[in-house]
């Protein structure tokens, strides 16, 4: 069975500092990995996805993630955060091509960017 | 670009009542997924439909049922509501082999 572990439930950072949100997965089959962002009282927005190919994936809002098969990780990074990045971030895995099968989510990481 | 539409956006019900949530997928998307996100929790998969047939089933209570109609919209029917059913219910849609896109969710409060 697939599972996702987000190692930090809360990450506070100062504005313009770099941030890394950690995600580890387990799966017995090919994996497709995703990061979603949820702003307060809003839905889930796709930040980026890894399906195949280059292990460094660039997404929206300046975020990027690196797929590391040997470490079964898919950590999310941003070199310089803004106040507007304050949100909850969910890592997810699917065993369907492109994410067309059900998504299994991690518990989420709440990112708080302070001035 | 058109997005996934969910209605209603907010719903308040009493215990033991019924509720129906609706989802309108992105045009030309034939797969619909339902997820439940409890307060402070991660989204949990409930059920999915592909071409109007149930394609996968997760942790959906027997009190809940869902279907996908000929126009590809989907409805989640919830009966004998319990306090624990209070949650944000997301619908997502995709086309074959493609990424899921989520709607804004329906926030259900059971009193």
Interface residues (C-beta under 8 A of the other chain):
Chain A: X34 X36 X42 X43 X44 X45 X46 X49 X90 X96 X97 X98 X99 X100 X101 X102 X103 X104 X105 X106 X107 X108
Chain B: X31 X33 X35 X41 X42 X43 X44 X45 X48 X56 X58 X90 X92 X94 X96 X97 X98 X99 X100 X101 X102 X103 X104 X105
